[in-house]
Amino acid sequence: MKRMIFDDDHDAFRDSCAAFLAKHVTPNLETYLEQKALPREFWRAAGDEGFLGLEIPEAFGGSEAGDFRFNAVWAEELSKLNAALASCAAIHSDIAVPYIIDLGTDEQKQRWLPGCATGEIVTAIGMTEPGGGSDLAALKTTAVRDGDAWVVNGSKTFITNGFSADLVLTAVRTSPEKGAKGITLFALEATDPGFSRGRKLDKVGQAEADTSELFFEDVRVGDDRVIGEVDRGFIYMMERLPQERLSCAVSNVAHAKQILAETIQYAHDRQAFGQSIGSLQHNKFLLAELVTKIEVAEAYVDQAVLAHTQGQATATDAAKAKWWSSEIQNDVLDHCVQVHGGYGFMNEYRVARAWRDARVSKIWAGSNEIMKELIGRDLGF
């Protein structure tokens, strides 16, 4: 079924994304895997082509597209190569940087946004803490007022881009007595005294995405590092999590769709019992089901992206898109592994890596159980 949400400008942009990735990224994918990180060359090259500044105002070096469909196209093209690329790029462009755009002072925007657009500054978002998981209101990292400064102490974990980030938008507790209403967002720089990183975490999948623990020991910063207003951080995060979840949904579907297409080709080429394995009735019916599942999921996510572009998508819409797309992705990729047989369990095959990479999508950006809780609340329960 023809997708209806993109126009000629989006199609031309997709061609630019694909050409860039074919030239600068595809030849280096194995190196990214070995290094367990995206090198600065990736970020600078993407910045030079304008892919990192889609939401950044032109005054600060961005293109200010004003249309989330361009973000979606970029995410889809990255996801065709692997899930880690899309997650790292989305954390920077779709998740962390918009906080500065929406809430930052003129001085903060001038200080950080030009570098974010060029790839000279890589960003991360510091929400999750050891033992905290999805419970963002239970943050233990604190910022205590000391004269004209704030002193930050605590730690974060599972931070994508955490090992390489220059700037981390960090959620900390500034008013413990206020609970969720006592959280503030700070922009912490990797060069700040007392800021340190743990090792690159050894994950099951998405090795190309550098993920690490972050530690803050008496990190002393001024009011110029507060993003937005003091004690309004939880509200800011809740307002912006829908875009993060939609970005995840876009990547989930595009990732699974690409691997399914490759699996269908494999089913044409692989011979068994005197015929292509795709001609066997079980596989034929299975692939028919999987194609339909992907197209149905894609149609819903497309509508959610369009609604978000028009300012009409709700947090519940994003929760539905996130949990459903991640379930479909994992289901489809599990079957793709099965169709490949023993080869599907070999790391040298993309389907095996994709299968591993996808599993975390049911956990991050709010676990699928949390997504269902949000949807259930919207039903009045």
C-alpha positions as CSV (number, residue, x, y, z in Angstrom):
1,M,0.0,0.0,0.0
2,K,1.4,3.4,-1.0
3,R,2.3,5.6,2.0
4,M,0.4,8.9,1.9
5,I,2.2,11.1,4.5
6,F,5.2,12.1,2.5
7,D,5.5,14.6,-0.4
8,D,8.1,15.3,-3.1
9,D,10.3,17.2,-0.6
10,H,10.4,14.3,1.8
11,D,11.2,11.9,-1.0
12,A,14.1,14.1,-2.2
13,F,15.3,14.3,1.4
14,R,15.2,10.5,1.7
15,D,17.4,10.2,-1.4
16,S,19.9,12.6,0.2
17,C,19.9,10.5,3.4
18,A,20.4,7.3,1.5
19,A,23.2,8.7,-0.6
20,F,25.0,10.1,2.5
21,L,24.7,6.8,4.4
22,A,25.9,4.8,1.4
23,K,29.0,7.0,1.1
24,H,29.9,7.7,4.7
25,V,28.4,5.1,6.9
26,T,27.8,1.7,5.2
27,P,31.5,1.1,4.5
28,N,32.3,1.8,8.2
29,L,29.6,-0.3,9.9
30,E,32.0,-3.1,11.0
31,T,34.4,-0.5,12.5
32,Y,31.5,1.0,14.5
33,L,30.8,-2.4,15.8
34,E,34.4,-3.1,16.8
35,Q,34.7,0.3,18.5
36,K,31.3,0.0,20.2
37,A,30.6,3.7,19.3
38,L,29.9,6.1,16.5
39,P,33.1,8.1,15.8
40,R,33.3,11.8,15.6
41,E,33.6,11.5,11.9
42,F,30.1,10.2,11.7
43,W,28.7,13.1,13.7
44,R,30.6,15.8,11.8
45,A,29.7,14.3,8.4
46,A,26.0,14.2,9.4
47,G,26.3,17.7,10.7
48,D,27.9,19.0,7.5
49,E,24.9,17.6,5.5
50,G,22.4,19.2,7.8
51,F,20.9,16.0,9.2
52,L,21.5,17.0,12.9
53,G,19.9,20.4,12.7
54,L,16.4,19.6,11.5
55,E,14.8,21.2,14.6
56,I,17.5,23.8,15.3
57,P,16.6,27.4,14.2
58,E,18.5,28.8,11.2
59,A,20.0,31.5,13.4
60,F,21.9,28.8,15.3
61,G,23.0,26.8,12.2
62,G,20.1,24.5,11.7
63,S,17.5,24.1,9.0
64,E,14.4,24.5,11.2
65,A,12.4,22.2,9.0
66,G,9.3,22.5,11.3
67,D,8.1,19.1,10.1
68,F,8.7,16.0,12.1
69,R,8.3,13.9,8.9
70,F,11.8,14.9,7.9
71,N,13.0,13.5,11.3
72,A,11.1,10.3,10.5
73,V,12.7,9.9,7.1
74,W,16.2,10.3,8.6
75,A,15.3,7.8,11.3
76,E,14.0,5.3,8.8
77,E,17.0,5.4,6.6
78,L,19.3,5.0,9.6
79,S,17.2,2.1,10.8
80,K,17.6,0.2,7.5
81,L,21.3,-0.1,8.3
82,N,20.9,-0.9,12.0
83,A,18.9,0.1,15.1
84,A,21.9,1.5,17.0
85,L,22.5,4.3,14.4
86,A,18.9,5.4,14.7
87,S,18.9,5.4,18.5
88,C,22.1,7.4,18.8
89,A,21.0,10.0,16.2
90,A,17.5,10.3,17.7
91,I,18.8,10.8,21.3
92,H,20.8,13.7,20.0
93,S,18.5,15.4,17.4
94,D,15.0,14.3,18.4
95,I,15.3,14.1,22.2
96,A,18.1,16.1,23.9
97,V,18.5,19.1,21.6
98,P,14.8,20.0,21.5
99,Y,15.0,20.8,25.3
100,I,17.5,23.5,24.6
101,I,15.5,24.8,21.6
102,D,12.3,24.9,23.6
103,L,13.5,25.9,27.0
104,G,17.0,27.3,26.7
105,T,17.9,31.0,27.2
106,D,19.3,32.9,24.3
107,E,22.8,32.5,25.8
108,Q,22.3,28.8,26.2
109,K,21.1,28.4,22.6
110,Q,24.1,30.4,21.3
111,R,26.5,28.4,23.4
112,W,25.4,24.9,22.4
113,L,23.1,24.8,19.4
114,P,25.6,25.6,16.7
115,G,27.8,22.8,17.8
116,C,24.9,20.4,18.1
117,A,24.0,21.2,14.4
118,T,27.5,20.6,13.2
119,G,28.2,17.5,15.2
120,E,30.9,19.2,17.2
121,I,28.8,18.8,20.3
122,V,27.2,15.4,20.9
123,T,24.3,15.2,23.4
124,A,22.7,12.7,25.7
125,I,19.8,12.7,28.1
126,G,20.4,11.6,31.7
127,M,17.1,10.3,33.1
128,T,17.6,6.6,34.2
129,E,19.3,5.8,37.4
130,P,20.5,2.6,39.0
131,G,17.5,1.0,40.7
132,G,15.1,3.6,39.3
133,G,14.2,2.2,35.9
134,S,11.0,3.6,34.6
135,D,10.2,5.5,37.9
136,L,11.4,8.9,36.8
137,A,9.8,10.5,39.9
138,A,12.1,8.6,42.2
139,L,15.3,10.2,41.1
140,K,18.1,10.3,43.7
141,T,20.7,12.5,41.9
142,T,20.5,15.8,43.6
143,A,21.5,19.4,43.1
144,V,21.9,21.4,46.3
145,R,22.1,25.2,46.4
146,D,25.5,26.5,47.7
147,G,25.8,30.3,47.4
148,D,25.4,31.3,43.8
149,A,26.0,27.8,42.5
150,W,24.4,24.3,42.4
151,V,26.3,21.2,43.5
152,V,25.3,18.0,41.7
153,N,25.9,14.5,43.1
154,G,24.6,11.2,41.9
155,S,24.7,8.9,38.9
156,K,22.9,7.7,35.8
157,T,22.9,4.5,33.9
158,F,22.0,3.0,30.5
159,I,22.8,6.4,28.9
160,T,22.9,6.2,25.1
161,N,25.7,8.4,23.8
162,G,26.9,8.6,27.4
163,F,30.5,7.6,26.7
164,S,31.0,10.2,24.0
165,A,28.6,13.0,24.8
166,D,29.9,16.5,25.3
167,L,26.7,17.7,26.9
168,V,24.2,15.8,29.0
169,L,20.7,17.1,29.8
170,T,20.4,15.7,33.3
171,A,17.4,15.3,35.5
172,V,18.2,15.9,39.2
173,R,16.2,16.5,42.4
174,T,16.3,20.1,43.7
175,S,13.4,20.0,46.1
176,P,13.2,16.6,47.7
177,E,10.1,17.5,49.7
178,K,8.1,18.2,46.5
179,G,8.4,14.7,45.0
180,A,7.9,14.7,41.3
181,K,7.4,18.5,41.4
182,G,10.9,19.0,42.8
183,I,13.0,17.9,39.7
184,T,15.1,20.2,37.6
185,L,16.9,19.8,34.3
186,F,20.6,20.8,34.2
187,A,23.0,20.9,31.2
188,L,26.2,19.3,32.4
189,E,29.3,19.4,30.2
190,A,31.7,16.5,30.1
191,T,34.6,18.9,31.0
192,D,32.9,19.9,34.3
193,P,35.1,19.0,37.3
194,G,33.5,16.0,39.0
195,F,31.8,14.7,35.9
196,S,33.0,11.2,35.0
197,R,31.9,8.2,33.0
198,G,31.9,4.5,33.7
199,R,32.9,1.8,31.1
200,K,30.9,1.2,27.9
201,L,28.2,-1.1,29.0
202,D,28.3,-4.6,27.6
203,K,24.9,-4.9,26.0
204,V,23.1,-7.9,24.4
205,G,22.6,-5.8,21.2
206,Q,23.2,-2.4,19.6
207,A,26.9,-2.6,20.3
208,E,27.5,0.4,18.0
209,A,25.6,2.6,20.4
210,D,28.0,3.7,23.2
211,T,26.0,3.3,26.4
212,S,27.5,4.0,29.8
213,E,27.1,5.0,33.4
214,L,27.6,8.7,34.3
215,F,28.8,9.9,37.7
216,F,28.6,13.3,39.3
217,E,30.7,14.1,42.3
218,D,30.4,17.6,43.6
219,V,29.8,19.0,40.1
220,R,29.5,22.7,40.7
221,V,27.6,24.7,38.1
222,G,25.8,28.1,38.0
223,D,22.2,29.1,37.1
224,D,23.3,29.3,33.5
225,R,23.1,25.5,33.4
226,V,19.5,25.2,34.5
227,I,17.3,24.3,31.5
228,G,13.9,26.0,31.9
229,E,12.6,26.7,35.4
230,V,13.7,25.2,38.6
231,D,11.5,22.3,39.8
232,R,9.6,22.0,36.5
233,G,11.9,19.3,35.0
234,F,9.4,16.4,35.5
235,I,6.7,18.4,33.6
236,Y,9.2,19.2,30.8
237,M,10.1,15.5,30.5
238,M,6.5,14.4,30.4
239,E,5.7,16.9,27.7
240,R,8.6,15.7,25.5
241,L,8.5,12.0,26.0
242,P,5.8,11.5,23.3
243,Q,8.3,12.7,20.6
244,E,10.9,10.2,21.9
245,R,8.4,7.4,21.8
246,L,7.2,8.3,18.3
247,S,10.9,8.4,17.2
248,C,11.2,4.9,18.6
249,A,8.1,3.7,16.8
250,V,9.3,5.0,13.5
251,S,12.7,3.2,13.9
252,N,11.0,0.0,15.1
253,V,8.9,-0.4,12.0
254,A,11.6,0.7,9.5
255,H,14.1,-1.7,11.1
256,A,11.8,-4.7,11.0
257,K,10.6,-3.8,7.5
258,Q,14.1,-3.8,6.1
259,I,15.1,-7.1,7.6
260,L,11.8,-8.7,6.5
261,A,12.5,-7.6,2.9
262,E,15.9,-9.2,3.1
263,T,14.3,-12.4,4.6
264,I,11.8,-12.5,1.7
265,Q,14.7,-12.4,-0.7
266,Y,16.5,-15.1,1.2
267,A,13.3,-17.2,1.0
268,H,13.3,-16.8,-2.8
269,D,17.0,-17.7,-3.1
270,R,17.3,-20.6,-0.5
271,Q,16.4,-24.0,-2.0
272,A,15.1,-27.0,-0.1
273,F,13.2,-30.0,-1.2
274,G,13.6,-29.0,-4.8
275,Q,12.0,-25.5,-4.5
276,S,12.6,-22.1,-2.8
277,I,11.8,-22.3,0.8
278,G,9.3,-19.4,0.4
279,S,7.2,-21.6,-1.8
280,L,6.6,-24.0,1.1
281,Q,3.1,-23.3,2.2
282,H,4.0,-22.7,5.9
283,N,6.6,-20.1,4.9
284,K,4.4,-18.5,2.2
285,F,1.6,-18.0,4.7
286,L,4.0,-16.8,7.4
287,L,5.6,-14.2,5.2
288,A,2.2,-13.1,4.1
289,E,1.3,-12.5,7.7
290,L,4.5,-10.7,8.5
291,V,4.2,-8.3,5.5
292,T,0.7,-7.5,6.6
293,K,1.6,-6.9,10.2
294,I,4.4,-4.5,9.2
295,E,2.1,-2.5,6.8
296,V,-0.6,-2.2,9.4
297,A,1.9,-1.1,12.1
298,E,3.4,1.4,9.6
299,A,0.0,2.8,8.7
300,Y,-0.7,3.6,12.4
301,V,2.8,5.0,13.0
302,D,2.5,7.2,9.9
303,Q,-0.8,8.7,11.2
304,A,0.8,9.3,14.6
305,V,3.8,11.1,12.9
306,L,1.4,13.2,10.8
307,A,-0.7,14.1,13.9
308,H,2.5,15.0,15.8
309,T,3.6,17.2,12.9
310,Q,0.3,19.0,13.1
311,G,0.5,19.3,16.9
312,Q,-2.3,16.9,17.5
313,A,-0.7,13.7,18.7
314,T,-1.4,12.9,22.4
315,A,0.8,11.1,24.9
316,T,-1.5,8.2,24.6
317,D,-1.2,8.1,20.8
318,A,2.6,7.9,21.3
319,A,2.4,5.2,23.9
320,K,0.2,3.1,21.6
321,A,2.6,3.5,18.7
322,K,5.7,2.8,20.9
323,W,4.4,-0.5,22.5
324,W,2.7,-1.8,19.4
325,S,5.6,-1.2,17.0
326,S,8.1,-2.7,19.4
327,E,6.0,-5.8,19.8
328,I,5.5,-6.2,16.1
329,Q,9.2,-5.6,15.4
330,N,10.3,-8.3,17.8
331,D,7.6,-10.7,16.6
332,V,8.6,-10.2,12.9
333,L,12.3,-10.4,13.5
334,D,11.9,-13.6,15.6
335,H,10.2,-15.2,12.6
336,C,12.8,-13.9,10.3
337,V,15.5,-15.7,12.3
338,Q,13.4,-18.9,12.1
339,V,13.1,-18.6,8.3
340,H,16.9,-18.3,8.1
341,G,17.3,-21.5,10.1
342,G,20.8,-22.1,11.5
343,Y,22.2,-19.2,9.6
344,G,19.8,-16.9,11.5
345,F,21.7,-17.7,14.6
346,M,25.1,-16.6,13.2
347,N,26.4,-13.2,14.1
348,E,27.6,-12.6,10.5
349,Y,24.0,-12.5,9.3
350,R,22.2,-9.2,9.7
351,V,19.0,-10.9,10.8
352,A,20.8,-12.3,13.9
353,R,22.1,-8.8,14.9
354,A,18.8,-7.2,14.2
355,W,17.0,-9.7,16.4
356,R,19.3,-8.9,19.3
357,D,19.2,-5.2,18.6
358,A,15.4,-5.1,18.7
359,R,14.8,-6.6,22.1
360,V,15.5,-3.4,24.1
361,S,12.8,-1.5,22.2
362,K,10.2,-3.1,24.5
363,I,12.1,-1.8,27.5
364,W,13.5,1.7,26.8
365,A,11.6,5.0,26.4
366,G,9.3,3.6,29.0
367,S,8.7,-0.1,29.2
368,N,5.8,-1.6,27.3
369,E,4.1,-2.3,30.6
370,I,4.3,1.5,31.4
371,M,2.9,2.2,27.9
372,K,-0.1,0.0,28.7
373,E,-0.6,1.7,32.0
374,L,-0.7,5.1,30.3
375,I,-3.2,3.8,27.8
376,G,-5.3,2.3,30.5
377,R,-5.4,5.5,32.5
378,D,-6.6,7.3,29.4
379,L,-9.5,4.8,29.4
380,G,-10.5,6.1,32.8
381,F,-9.0,3.2,34.9
